[in-house]
Amino acid sequence: MKTGYYTNELEALVVDGAIDLALVNDAMWCILKLKNDLELFEESYRGTNVDQEQTTFID
């Protein structure tokens, strides 16, 4: 959910009634539950590689 679509469009769609807020809440609950089940909140940097990050991301 890092695309600009959610940031730029979702609020207006909810305000206009095109998307029900309950649907958004249910979707977010599923995402947060999965992240919790995967223990991503306890170990959020699991699987990262500092050396690879330095070669992939250039200043």
PDB file of N, H, CA, C and O in Angstrom:
ATOM      1  N   MET A   1       0.823  -1.184   0.000  1.00  0.00           N
ATOM      2  CA  MET A   1       0.000   0.000   0.000  1.00  0.00           C
ATOM      3  C   MET A   1       0.870   1.251   0.000  1.00  0.00           C
ATOM      4  O   MET A   1       0.498   2.277   0.569  1.00  0.00           O
ATOM      5  N   LYS A   2       1.999   1.160  -0.625  1.00  0.00           N
ATOM      6  H   LYS A   2       2.301   0.326  -1.088  1.00  0.00           H
ATOM      7  CA  LYS A   2       2.890   2.311  -0.653  1.00  0.00           C
ATOM      8  C   LYS A   2       2.698   3.158  -1.900  1.00  0.00           C
ATOM      9  O   LYS A   2       3.359   4.186  -2.050  1.00  0.00           O
ATOM     10  N   THR A   3       1.826   2.760  -2.781  1.00  0.00           N
ATOM     11  H   THR A   3       1.289   1.926  -2.660  1.00  0.00           H
ATOM     12  CA  THR A   3       1.619   3.555  -3.985  1.00  0.00           C
ATOM     13  C   THR A   3       0.870   4.839  -3.661  1.00  0.00           C
ATOM     14  O   THR A   3       0.191   4.928  -2.639  1.00  0.00           O
ATOM     15  N   GLY A   4       0.993   5.813  -4.519  1.00  0.00           N
ATOM     16  H   GLY A   4       1.544   5.741  -5.350  1.00  0.00           H
ATOM     17  CA  GLY A   4       0.296   7.073  -4.336  1.00  0.00           C
ATOM     18  C   GLY A   4      -1.203   6.957  -4.480  1.00  0.00           C
ATOM     19  O   GLY A   4      -1.941   7.847  -4.058  1.00  0.00           O
ATOM     20  N   TYR A   5      -1.663   5.867  -5.074  1.00  0.00           N
ATOM     21  H   TYR A   5      -1.064   5.144  -5.418  1.00  0.00           H
ATOM     22  CA  TYR A   5      -3.103   5.689  -5.284  1.00  0.00           C
ATOM     23  C   TYR A   5      -3.857   5.780  -3.962  1.00  0.00           C
ATOM     24  O   TYR A   5      -4.860   6.486  -3.867  1.00  0.00           O
ATOM     25  N   TYR A   6      -3.384   5.079  -2.957  1.00  0.00           N
ATOM     26  H   TYR A   6      -2.569   4.506  -3.035  1.00  0.00           H
ATOM     27  CA  TYR A   6      -4.086   5.082  -1.674  1.00  0.00           C
ATOM     28  C   TYR A   6      -4.031   6.461  -1.029  1.00  0.00           C
ATOM     29  O   TYR A   6      -5.032   6.953  -0.508  1.00  0.00           O
ATOM     30  N   THR A   7      -2.879   7.068  -1.068  1.00  0.00           N
ATOM     31  H   THR A   7      -2.066   6.669  -1.492  1.00  0.00           H
ATOM     32  CA  THR A   7      -2.699   8.387  -0.460  1.00  0.00           C
ATOM     33  C   THR A   7      -3.521   9.450  -1.170  1.00  0.00           C
ATOM     34  O   THR A   7      -4.128  10.308  -0.529  1.00  0.00           O
ATOM     35  N   ASN A   8      -3.539   9.391  -2.485  1.00  0.00           N
ATOM     36  H   ASN A   8      -3.046   8.694  -3.005  1.00  0.00           H
ATOM     37  CA  ASN A   8      -4.167  10.449  -3.276  1.00  0.00           C
ATOM     38  C   ASN A   8      -5.653  10.241  -3.560  1.00  0.00           C
ATOM     39  O   ASN A   8      -6.381  11.216  -3.748  1.00  0.00           O
ATOM     40  N   GLU A   9      -6.107   9.016  -3.594  1.00  0.00           N
ATOM     41  H   GLU A   9      -5.516   8.225  -3.442  1.00  0.00           H
ATOM     42  CA  GLU A   9      -7.468   8.743  -4.078  1.00  0.00           C
ATOM     43  C   GLU A   9      -8.430   8.134  -3.066  1.00  0.00           C
ATOM     44  O   GLU A   9      -9.638   8.353  -3.159  1.00  0.00           O
ATOM     45  N   LEU A  10      -7.925   7.384  -2.117  1.00  0.00           N
ATOM     46  H   LEU A  10      -6.944   7.206  -2.042  1.00  0.00           H
ATOM     47  CA  LEU A  10      -8.817   6.602  -1.258  1.00  0.00           C
ATOM     48  C   LEU A  10      -9.747   7.475  -0.423  1.00  0.00           C
ATOM     49  O   LEU A  10     -10.938   7.180  -0.317  1.00  0.00           O
ATOM     50  N   GLU A  11      -9.225   8.535   0.165  1.00  0.00           N
ATOM     51  H   GLU A  11      -8.258   8.774   0.079  1.00  0.00           H
ATOM     52  CA  GLU A  11     -10.074   9.384   1.013  1.00  0.00           C
ATOM     53  C   GLU A  11     -11.263   9.941   0.234  1.00  0.00           C
ATOM     54  O   GLU A  11     -12.392   9.922   0.724  1.00  0.00           O
ATOM     55  N   ALA A  12     -11.015  10.431  -0.964  1.00  0.00           N
ATOM     56  H   ALA A  12     -10.098  10.447  -1.362  1.00  0.00           H
ATOM     57  CA  ALA A  12     -12.104  10.992  -1.771  1.00  0.00           C
ATOM     58  C   ALA A  12     -13.135   9.927  -2.126  1.00  0.00           C
ATOM     59  O   ALA A  12     -14.334  10.206  -2.140  1.00  0.00           O
ATOM     60  N   LEU A  13     -12.683   8.716  -2.410  1.00  0.00           N
ATOM     61  H   LEU A  13     -11.710   8.489  -2.399  1.00  0.00           H
ATOM     62  CA  LEU A  13     -13.615   7.633  -2.745  1.00  0.00           C
ATOM     63  C   LEU A  13     -14.489   7.272  -1.554  1.00  0.00           C
ATOM     64  O   LEU A  13     -15.669   6.960  -1.719  1.00  0.00           O
ATOM     65  N   VAL A  14     -13.919   7.314  -0.355  1.00  0.00           N
ATOM     66  H   VAL A  14     -12.961   7.568  -0.221  1.00  0.00           H
ATOM     67  CA  VAL A  14     -14.703   7.034   0.851  1.00  0.00           C
ATOM     68  C   VAL A  14     -15.680   8.174   1.110  1.00  0.00           C
ATOM     69  O   VAL A  14     -16.850   7.931   1.405  1.00  0.00           O
ATOM     70  N   VAL A  15     -15.213   9.413   1.003  1.00  0.00           N
ATOM     71  H   VAL A  15     -14.263   9.610   0.763  1.00  0.00           H
ATOM     72  CA  VAL A  15     -16.076  10.580   1.243  1.00  0.00           C
ATOM     73  C   VAL A  15     -17.231  10.609   0.250  1.00  0.00           C
ATOM     74  O   VAL A  15     -18.362  10.928   0.618  1.00  0.00           O
ATOM     75  N   ASP A  16     -16.948  10.276  -1.015  1.00  0.00           N
ATOM     76  H   ASP A  16     -16.030  10.017  -1.314  1.00  0.00           H
ATOM     77  CA  ASP A  16     -17.990  10.257  -2.049  1.00  0.00           C
ATOM     78  C   ASP A  16     -18.933   9.068  -1.928  1.00  0.00           C
ATOM     79  O   ASP A  16     -19.968   9.025  -2.594  1.00  0.00           O
ATOM     80  N   GLY A  17     -18.584   8.108  -1.085  1.00  0.00           N
ATOM     81  H   GLY A  17     -17.744   8.143  -0.544  1.00  0.00           H
ATOM     82  CA  GLY A  17     -19.436   6.933  -0.905  1.00  0.00           C
ATOM     83  C   GLY A  17     -19.185   5.838  -1.925  1.00  0.00           C
ATOM     84  O   GLY A  17     -19.915   4.848  -1.957  1.00  0.00           O
ATOM     85  N   ALA A  18     -18.163   5.998  -2.761  1.00  0.00           N
ATOM     86  H   ALA A  18     -17.570   6.802  -2.735  1.00  0.00           H
ATOM     87  CA  ALA A  18     -17.850   4.974  -3.762  1.00  0.00           C
ATOM     88  C   ALA A  18     -17.286   3.721  -3.102  1.00  0.00           C
ATOM     89  O   ALA A  18     -17.457   2.611  -3.606  1.00  0.00           O
ATOM     90  N   ILE A  19     -16.614   3.910  -1.973  1.00  0.00           N
ATOM     91  H   ILE A  19     -16.475   4.812  -1.563  1.00  0.00           H
ATOM     92  CA  ILE A  19     -16.065   2.800  -1.200  1.00  0.00           C
ATOM     93  C   ILE A  19     -16.526   2.969   0.236  1.00  0.00           C
ATOM     94  O   ILE A  19     -16.408   4.047   0.816  1.00  0.00           O
ATOM     95  N   ASP A  20     -17.050   1.898   0.798  1.00  0.00           N
ATOM     96  H   ASP A  20     -17.146   1.022   0.326  1.00  0.00           H
ATOM     97  CA  ASP A  20     -17.532   1.924   2.176  1.00  0.00           C
ATOM     98  C   ASP A  20     -16.347   1.894   3.141  1.00  0.00           C
ATOM     99  O   ASP A  20     -15.432   1.088   2.973  1.00  0.00           O
ATOM    100  N   LEU A  21     -16.360   2.756   4.133  1.00  0.00           N
ATOM    101  H   LEU A  21     -17.104   3.410   4.269  1.00  0.00           H
ATOM    102  CA  LEU A  21     -15.283   2.811   5.117  1.00  0.00           C
ATOM    103  C   LEU A  21     -15.125   1.477   5.836  1.00  0.00           C
ATOM    104  O   LEU A  21     -14.010   1.108   6.207  1.00  0.00           O
ATOM    105  N   ALA A  22     -16.202   0.759   6.035  1.00  0.00           N
ATOM    106  H   ALA A  22     -17.107   1.059   5.733  1.00  0.00           H
ATOM    107  CA  ALA A  22     -16.121  -0.554   6.683  1.00  0.00           C
ATOM    108  C   ALA A  22     -15.275  -1.516   5.856  1.00  0.00           C
ATOM    109  O   ALA A  22     -14.564  -2.351   6.415  1.00  0.00           O
ATOM    110  N   LEU A  23     -15.343  -1.407   4.538  1.00  0.00           N
ATOM    111  H   LEU A  23     -15.920  -0.728   4.084  1.00  0.00           H
ATOM    112  CA  LEU A  23     -14.522  -2.245   3.664  1.00  0.00           C
ATOM    113  C   LEU A  23     -13.042  -1.927   3.851  1.00  0.00           C
ATOM    114  O   LEU A  23     -12.208  -2.830   3.911  1.00  0.00           O
ATOM    115  N   VAL A  24     -12.725  -0.640   3.942  1.00  0.00           N
ATOM    116  H   VAL A  24     -13.403   0.094   3.893  1.00  0.00           H
ATOM    117  CA  VAL A  24     -11.339  -0.218   4.172  1.00  0.00           C
ATOM    118  C   VAL A  24     -10.867  -0.724   5.528  1.00  0.00           C
ATOM    119  O   VAL A  24      -9.761  -1.251   5.646  1.00  0.00           O
ATOM    120  N   ASN A  25     -11.694  -0.566   6.540  1.00  0.00           N
ATOM    121  H   ASN A  25     -12.592  -0.138   6.444  1.00  0.00           H
ATOM    122  CA  ASN A  25     -11.328  -1.025   7.880  1.00  0.00           C
ATOM    123  C   ASN A  25     -11.106  -2.532   7.914  1.00  0.00           C
ATOM    124  O   ASN A  25     -10.152  -3.000   8.535  1.00  0.00           O
ATOM    125  N   ASP A  26     -11.968  -3.294   7.257  1.00  0.00           N
ATOM    126  H   ASP A  26     -12.743  -2.914   6.752  1.00  0.00           H
ATOM    127  CA  ASP A  26     -11.812  -4.751   7.207  1.00  0.00           C
ATOM    128  C   ASP A  26     -10.523  -5.142   6.492  1.00  0.00           C
ATOM    129  O   ASP A  26      -9.817  -6.052   6.926  1.00  0.00           O
ATOM    130  N   ALA A  27     -10.220  -4.451   5.396  1.00  0.00           N
ATOM    131  H   ALA A  27     -10.793  -3.712   5.043  1.00  0.00           H
ATOM    132  CA  ALA A  27      -8.989  -4.747   4.653  1.00  0.00           C
ATOM    133  C   ALA A  27      -7.764  -4.441   5.501  1.00  0.00           C
ATOM    134  O   ALA A  27      -6.812  -5.220   5.532  1.00  0.00           O
ATOM    135  N   MET A  28      -7.792  -3.307   6.186  1.00  0.00           N
ATOM    136  H   MET A  28      -8.566  -2.674   6.161  1.00  0.00           H
ATOM    137  CA  MET A  28      -6.653  -2.949   7.037  1.00  0.00           C
ATOM    138  C   MET A  28      -6.503  -3.925   8.191  1.00  0.00           C
ATOM    139  O   MET A  28      -5.385  -4.262   8.582  1.00  0.00           O
ATOM    140  N   TRP A  29      -7.621  -4.377   8.738  1.00  0.00           N
ATOM    141  H   TRP A  29      -8.529  -4.103   8.421  1.00  0.00           H
ATOM    142  CA  TRP A  29      -7.563  -5.355   9.827  1.00  0.00           C
ATOM    143  C   TRP A  29      -6.868  -6.628   9.340  1.00  0.00           C
ATOM    144  O   TRP A  29      -6.031  -7.184  10.050  1.00  0.00           O
ATOM    145  N   CYS A  30      -7.204  -7.085   8.149  1.00  0.00           N
ATOM    146  H   CYS A  30      -7.885  -6.633   7.572  1.00  0.00           H
ATOM    147  CA  CYS A  30      -6.579  -8.295   7.594  1.00  0.00           C
ATOM    148  C   CYS A  30      -5.076  -8.095   7.421  1.00  0.00           C
ATOM    149  O   CYS A  30      -4.291  -8.987   7.740  1.00  0.00           O
ATOM    150  N   ILE A  31      -4.679  -6.941   6.924  1.00  0.00           N
ATOM    151  H   ILE A  31      -5.317  -6.216   6.665  1.00  0.00           H
ATOM    152  CA  ILE A  31      -3.259  -6.656   6.712  1.00  0.00           C
ATOM    153  C   ILE A  31      -2.518  -6.602   8.047  1.00  0.00           C
ATOM    154  O   ILE A  31      -1.453  -7.201   8.194  1.00  0.00           O
ATOM    155  N   LEU A  32      -3.077  -5.892   9.007  1.00  0.00           N
ATOM    156  H   LEU A  32      -3.943  -5.406   8.888  1.00  0.00           H
ATOM    157  CA  LEU A  32      -2.427  -5.780  10.318  1.00  0.00           C
ATOM    158  C   LEU A  32      -2.374  -7.122  11.040  1.00  0.00           C
ATOM    159  O   LEU A  32      -1.382  -7.428  11.702  1.00  0.00           O
ATOM    160  N   LYS A  33      -3.427  -7.922  10.919  1.00  0.00           N
ATOM    161  H   LYS A  33      -4.233  -7.673  10.381  1.00  0.00           H
ATOM    162  CA  LYS A  33      -3.434  -9.248  11.535  1.00  0.00           C
ATOM    163  C   LYS A  33      -2.358 -10.131  10.932  1.00  0.00           C
ATOM    164  O   LYS A  33      -1.651 -10.831  11.656  1.00  0.00           O
ATOM    165  N   LEU A  34      -2.228 -10.105   9.608  1.00  0.00           N
ATOM    166  H   LEU A  34      -2.803  -9.537   9.020  1.00  0.00           H
ATOM    167  CA  LEU A  34      -1.205 -10.901   8.946  1.00  0.00           C
ATOM    168  C   LEU A  34       0.191 -10.454   9.377  1.00  0.00           C
ATOM    169  O   LEU A  34       1.048 -11.284   9.676  1.00  0.00           O
ATOM    170  N   LYS A  35       0.413  -9.152   9.406  1.00  0.00           N
ATOM    171  H   LYS A  35      -0.284  -8.477   9.163  1.00  0.00           H
ATOM    172  CA  LYS A  35       1.723  -8.647   9.838  1.00  0.00           C
ATOM    173  C   LYS A  35       2.013  -9.059  11.281  1.00  0.00           C
ATOM    174  O   LYS A  35       3.150  -9.384  11.621  1.00  0.00           O
ATOM    175  N   ASN A  36       0.990  -9.045  12.121  1.00  0.00           N
ATOM    176  H   ASN A  36       0.066  -8.780  11.844  1.00  0.00           H
ATOM    177  CA  ASN A  36       1.166  -9.482  13.502  1.00  0.00           C
ATOM    178  C   ASN A  36       1.455 -10.979  13.562  1.00  0.00           C
ATOM    179  O   ASN A  36       2.339 -11.409  14.303  1.00  0.00           O
ATOM    180  N   ASP A  37       0.717 -11.776  12.788  1.00  0.00           N
ATOM    181  H   ASP A  37      -0.001 -11.427  12.186  1.00  0.00           H
ATOM    182  CA  ASP A  37       0.941 -13.224  12.763  1.00  0.00           C
ATOM    183  C   ASP A  37       2.348 -13.561  12.277  1.00  0.00           C
ATOM    184  O   ASP A  37       2.939 -14.544  12.723  1.00  0.00           O
ATOM    185  N   LEU A  38       2.884 -12.756  11.372  1.00  0.00           N
ATOM    186  H   LEU A  38       2.405 -11.957  11.010  1.00  0.00           H
ATOM    187  CA  LEU A  38       4.237 -12.956  10.852  1.00  0.00           C
ATOM    188  C   LEU A  38       5.301 -12.337  11.757  1.00  0.00           C
ATOM    189  O   LEU A  38       6.493 -12.386  11.453  1.00  0.00           O
ATOM    190  N   GLU A  39       4.856 -11.757  12.869  1.00  0.00           N
ATOM    191  H   GLU A  39       3.888 -11.718  13.116  1.00  0.00           H
ATOM    192  CA  GLU A  39       5.724 -11.109  13.856  1.00  0.00           C
ATOM    193  C   GLU A  39       6.550  -9.977  13.256  1.00  0.00           C
ATOM    194  O   GLU A  39       7.687  -9.745  13.667  1.00  0.00           O
ATOM    195  N   LEU A  40       5.979  -9.277  12.290  1.00  0.00           N
ATOM    196  H   LEU A  40       5.056  -9.465  11.956  1.00  0.00           H
ATOM    197  CA  LEU A  40       6.691  -8.180  11.663  1.00  0.00           C
ATOM    198  C   LEU A  40       6.778  -6.956  12.563  1.00  0.00           C
ATOM    199  O   LEU A  40       7.631  -6.093  12.352  1.00  0.00           O
ATOM    200  N   PHE A  41       5.918  -6.872  13.549  1.00  0.00           N
ATOM    201  H   PHE A  41       5.226  -7.573  13.720  1.00  0.00           H
ATOM    202  CA  PHE A  41       5.982  -5.750  14.477  1.00  0.00           C
ATOM    203  C   PHE A  41       7.099  -5.959  15.507  1.00  0.00           C
ATOM    204  O   PHE A  41       7.667  -4.993  16.016  1.00  0.00           O
ATOM    205  N   GLU A  42       7.406  -7.214  15.807  1.00  0.00           N
ATOM    206  H   GLU A  42       6.944  -7.998  15.393  1.00  0.00           H
ATOM    207  CA  GLU A  42       8.460  -7.511  16.758  1.00  0.00           C
ATOM    208  C   GLU A  42       9.843  -7.453  16.102  1.00  0.00           C
ATOM    209  O   GLU A  42      10.815  -7.037  16.732  1.00  0.00           O
ATOM    210  N   GLU A  43       9.925  -7.864  14.850  1.00  0.00           N
ATOM    211  H   GLU A  43       9.135  -8.202  14.338  1.00  0.00           H
ATOM    212  CA  GLU A  43      11.202  -7.944  14.147  1.00  0.00           C
ATOM    213  C   GLU A  43      11.017  -7.371  12.741  1.00  0.00           C
ATOM    214  O   GLU A  43      11.043  -8.098  11.748  1.00  0.00           O
ATOM    215  N   SER A  44      10.831  -6.065  12.683  1.00  0.00           N
ATOM    216  H   SER A  44      10.809  -5.475  13.489  1.00  0.00           H
ATOM    217  CA  SER A  44      10.435  -5.429  11.430  1.00  0.00           C
ATOM    218  C   SER A  44      11.522  -5.422  10.367  1.00  0.00           C
ATOM    219  O   SER A  44      11.210  -5.218   9.194  1.00  0.00           O
ATOM    220  N   TYR A  45      12.776  -5.635  10.721  1.00  0.00           N
ATOM    221  H   TYR A  45      13.029  -5.801  11.674  1.00  0.00           H
ATOM    222  CA  TYR A  45      13.860  -5.606   9.737  1.00  0.00           C
ATOM    223  C   TYR A  45      14.358  -7.001   9.377  1.00  0.00           C
ATOM    224  O   TYR A  45      15.440  -7.141   8.809  1.00  0.00           O
ATOM    225  N   ARG A  46      13.583  -8.032   9.701  1.00  0.00           N
ATOM    226  H   ARG A  46      12.703  -7.918  10.163  1.00  0.00           H
ATOM    227  CA  ARG A  46      13.963  -9.398   9.374  1.00  0.00           C
ATOM    228  C   ARG A  46      14.115  -9.541   7.864  1.00  0.00           C
ATOM    229  O   ARG A  46      13.265  -9.083   7.101  1.00  0.00           O
ATOM    230  N   GLY A  47      15.173 -10.162   7.452  1.00  0.00           N
ATOM    231  H   GLY A  47      15.864 -10.534   8.072  1.00  0.00           H
ATOM    232  CA  GLY A  47      15.378 -10.408   6.033  1.00  0.00           C
ATOM    233  C   GLY A  47      16.098  -9.290   5.307  1.00  0.00           C
ATOM    234  O   GLY A  47      16.358  -9.399   4.108  1.00  0.00           O
ATOM    235  N   THR A  48      16.423  -8.221   6.011  1.00  0.00           N
ATOM    236  H   THR A  48      16.211  -8.133   6.984  1.00  0.00           H
ATOM    237  CA  THR A  48      17.135  -7.137   5.343  1.00  0.00           C
ATOM    238  C   THR A  48      18.621  -7.452   5.277  1.00  0.00           C
ATOM    239  O   THR A  48      19.148  -8.212   6.089  1.00  0.00           O
ATOM    240  N   ASN A  49      19.279  -6.861   4.306  1.00  0.00           N
ATOM    241  H   ASN A  49      18.850  -6.244   3.646  1.00  0.00           H
ATOM    242  CA  ASN A  49      20.699  -7.082   4.110  1.00  0.00           C
ATOM    243  C   ASN A  49      21.356  -5.723   3.885  1.00  0.00           C
ATOM    244  O   ASN A  49      21.134  -5.088   2.854  1.00  0.00           O
ATOM    245  N   VAL A  50      22.161  -5.279   4.845  1.00  0.00           N
ATOM    246  H   VAL A  50      22.342  -5.795   5.682  1.00  0.00           H
ATOM    247  CA  VAL A  50      22.762  -3.950   4.792  1.00  0.00           C
ATOM    248  C   VAL A  50      23.669  -3.806   3.574  1.00  0.00           C
ATOM    249  O   VAL A  50      23.640  -2.772   2.906  1.00  0.00           O
ATOM    250  N   ASP A  51      24.468  -4.820   3.276  1.00  0.00           N
ATOM    251  H   ASP A  51      24.491  -5.660   3.818  1.00  0.00           H
ATOM    252  CA  ASP A  51      25.373  -4.743   2.120  1.00  0.00           C
ATOM    253  C   ASP A  51      24.595  -4.606   0.814  1.00  0.00           C
ATOM    254  O   ASP A  51      24.951  -3.798  -0.044  1.00  0.00           O
ATOM    255  N   GLN A  52      23.539  -5.394   0.666  1.00  0.00           N
ATOM    256  H   GLN A  52      23.251  -6.051   1.362  1.00  0.00           H
ATOM    257  CA  GLN A  52      22.722  -5.315  -0.550  1.00  0.00           C
ATOM    258  C   GLN A  52      22.018  -3.967  -0.633  1.00  0.00           C
ATOM    259  O   GLN A  52      21.900  -3.394  -1.715  1.00  0.00           O
ATOM    260  N   GLU A  53      21.554  -3.462   0.498  1.00  0.00           N
ATOM    261  H   GLU A  53      21.651  -3.928   1.378  1.00  0.00           H
ATOM    262  CA  GLU A  53      20.875  -2.169   0.514  1.00  0.00           C
ATOM    263  C   GLU A  53      21.806  -1.054   0.041  1.00  0.00           C
ATOM    264  O   GLU A  53      21.391  -0.170  -0.709  1.00  0.00           O
ATOM    265  N   GLN A  54      23.051  -1.097   0.476  1.00  0.00           N
ATOM    266  H   GLN A  54      23.388  -1.815   1.085  1.00  0.00           H
ATOM    267  CA  GLN A  54      24.009  -0.057   0.087  1.00  0.00           C
ATOM    268  C   GLN A  54      24.335  -0.100  -1.399  1.00  0.00           C
ATOM    269  O   GLN A  54      24.640   0.937  -1.988  1.00  0.00           O
ATOM    270  N   THR A  55      24.280  -1.262  -2.011  1.00  0.00           N
ATOM    271  H   THR A  55      24.032  -2.104  -1.533  1.00  0.00           H
ATOM    272  CA  THR A  55      24.566  -1.351  -3.450  1.00  0.00           C
ATOM    273  C   THR A  55      23.327  -1.078  -4.288  1.00  0.00           C
ATOM    274  O   THR A  55      23.435  -0.700  -5.454  1.00  0.00           O
ATOM    275  N   THR A  56      22.150  -1.267  -3.700  1.00  0.00           N
ATOM    276  H   THR A  56      22.063  -1.574  -2.752  1.00  0.00           H
ATOM    277  CA  THR A  56      20.895  -1.076  -4.437  1.00  0.00           C
ATOM    278  C   THR A  56      20.451   0.375  -4.408  1.00  0.00           C
ATOM    279  O   THR A  56      20.033   0.914  -5.433  1.00  0.00           O
ATOM    280  N   PHE A  57      20.536   1.014  -3.251  1.00  0.00           N
ATOM    281  H   PHE A  57      20.875   0.576  -2.418  1.00  0.00           H
ATOM    282  CA  PHE A  57      20.074   2.385  -3.093  1.00  0.00           C
ATOM    283  C   PHE A  57      21.250   3.332  -3.150  1.00  0.00           C
ATOM    284  O   PHE A  57      22.153   3.272  -2.316  1.00  0.00           O
ATOM    285  N   ILE A  58      21.234   4.198  -4.130  1.00  0.00           N
ATOM    286  H   ILE A  58      20.500   4.246  -4.808  1.00  0.00           H
ATOM    287  CA  ILE A  58      22.325   5.131  -4.340  1.00  0.00           C
ATOM    288  C   ILE A  58      21.869   6.530  -3.935  1.00  0.00           C
ATOM    289  O   ILE A  58      20.760   6.943  -4.273  1.00  0.00           O
ATOM    290  N   ASP A  59      22.711   7.255  -3.217  1.00  0.00           N
ATOM    291  H   ASP A  59      23.612   6.920  -2.942  1.00  0.00           H
ATOM    292  CA  ASP A  59      22.374   8.631  -2.807  1.00  0.00           C
ATOM    293  C   ASP A  59      22.254   9.545  -3.973  1.00  0.00           C
ATOM    294  O   ASP A  59      21.976  10.732  -3.801  1.00  0.00           O
TER     295      ASP A  59
END
